[in-house]
Amino acid sequence: MILQIIKMFDNLDIPIPNVVYSYDHAKQKEIYHYLLELTNNEQLKKAYMIAYDHLGTSFNIFKSNGYKDWKSKQC
């Protein structure tokens, strides 16, 4: 199961915070769908990359503005 999750995220070709791998499967799936959409939008992808690079290990996808915006549009 863990290898399947790692492969799933590796297909996105963007860095994934290590903490994501400790989340339950439902949260990982949600993050995957968010990042999948993100990879199709260059501007959002660039913002994610900057946040990831600048915040390092303190970067939290669930607290990011991009994720919050995406999540609000899912409901």
Phi, psi and omega in degrees: 000316182296318179296323178297319179293316179299315179298321180301312180288326179298329179294343182282338178060037171223155182292141180242127177301137182304329182299335181301325183289347178266352179286159176291164187301322181297317179292320179298319180296318178298314178299318179302314181295323176297311182293328177298315176294323181299322182292345178268002181231105186302320182295314179292323178297318179295318178298317178300313182298319179295313179299315180299314181294316185285324184270340177058230185291345179274356179295130180231113182303317183298335180264355182287147179298321180299316179294316180299317178297314180299315182297319181294334179277347181280337184278000000 
